[in-house]
Amino acid sequence: MGKRHGEQLNSGEKKSSVPRSVRARRGQQSASIYFLLWTIFSVFALVVVLLFGFSQQALLKRTYKDEAAREIADKGVKIRQAVLVGPPEAFGKNNYNGYIRFLSTTYSVNVVILDGEGNLLFPIDPNLDRDDPDYKDHYDYSEEIALLLEGLEENKTDEVVYEGEDEYVYGAEIRFLGDTEMYLYVGKSLELMHSAMTHMSVRTVLLAIFVLILTFALSSAVAGWVVAPITEMTKKARQLAQGDFSVDFHGNDYGTEMVQLADSLNFARDELSKTDRMQKDLIANVSHDFKTPLTMIKGYASMIMEISGNNPEKRNKHAQIIVDEADRLASLVSDVLDLSKISAGITQLDMKKIDVSAYLQVILERFAYLKDTQDYVFVTDIDEGLLAEADESKIGQALYNLIGNAVNYTGEDKTVYVSLKKESEEAFRFSVRDTGSGIKSEELADIWDRYYRSSQAHKRPVQGTGLGLSIVKTVLQCHGFYFGVESEVGKGSTFYVVFPIAKNS
Ligand code: ADP
């Protein structure tokens, strides 16, 4: 079975449309990975530490206040009971001053008895002068009693627990000593809680600083780990850019993405080295192919001058060879130029309706000399009047190249089969078959590449540059025509092009 290679080619390979601009190469000044990682890590860590610190503080505050409220309520009730019972014998019957001080110390709270105006009734220090402005505050509980009375009023009970100025308060209305109305005020300062909060804030700040130092170390380590393969690959990519195709990219120790990047770079290296090799081959081929006709032109010109100048028949023959070789040279030059123009997208197709049948005959005429001089046989089967929309000269070049190749590569019988047959109402097919050694399946995809030339030496009645099939491919892809090759090693190859029939034809 012959190998086919057609469909893939017709789908068209996209030209790389993104030129590497200077802007892209220079890149914008961007922050280093070190800095980016450090910023991200630090912000994240700080947010976590601060959130943790503040939530702990809020929780502690709440717990402390709840605890303080419960404690003050508990102690308040006991103190109230004790005050109502009155001081025991040991204090002296009416020694409320001593007794209340005793209760303050025992319960670690501030216990005072006030009147309705907020004047301190117990405990009184007999050594302090009530009117002394320095001690006025000591006796004056007017602000406290206002809050207490408000609390009692609101709760409509005779005892109340509330948060006062920097303290938790138990307040109760009590009657003793001749049923006088007095108020018991028991306060527990929140100072301890405030100092605990301050401590906690300091600890949070210290923790934040510690975390910042830690994230700096951690981000440096991570960035170092991430950056190392990138730096290495950048270095190798520079070597590659300078034409060193021996570089090998690998990212094995750095995770899947790095391995993929390394694989892509290795692939790019292989492709570059292939193109580089082909370009070098092209220069060698082109210079060789330029040299051959030039040598012949020079040789025959000398012959005309020295030998055949006086013999019109010989002179004309030699002059004809010079003209042919000059034509060949010119077509070689135009091949190279055309391909570079088509590939660069400079040439526009000049589409018009052409009679492919007639045009194919004209192209075949160009090979007629091979029948007479080198015994080539052209077996043709061409349907008349097949029209297609195409760029005449470009399509002519493609068909000429395909027939030229068949001539070059056909077998001992020197036979080339050319056919143009209508396939359906929509399409007709051009095909050219040779009886040569065929093309190996592994070479089938490569033959369409620019500069690709089979390594095997071959006698070449038609000059080639290794650009022929590349021109065919580019031209047919620009037209959007279906084309391809079927080949069997030892038997020959058939190249074909399917033309859509021009409408209204
Ligand atoms: P050139 O013929 O100048 O070398 P082409 O681009 O026309 O360049 O062809 C590329 C290669 O494809 C050839 O070198 C040859 O190896 C292979 N090739 C082309 N046509 C044929 C054919 N009809 N039979 C066998 N091999 C062919």
Boltz pocket constraint, residues with backbone or C-beta under 6 A from the ligand:
constraints:
  - pocket:
      binder: B
      contacts: [[A, 401], [A, 402], [A, 405], [A, 406], [A, 408], [A, 409], [A, 410], [A, 434], [A, 436], [A, 437], [A, 438], [A, 439], [A, 447], [A, 448], [A, 449], [A, 452], [A, 453], [A, 454], [A, 455], [A, 463], [A, 464], [A, 465], [A, 466], [A, 467], [A, 468], [A, 469], [A, 470], [A, 493]]
      max_distance: 6.0
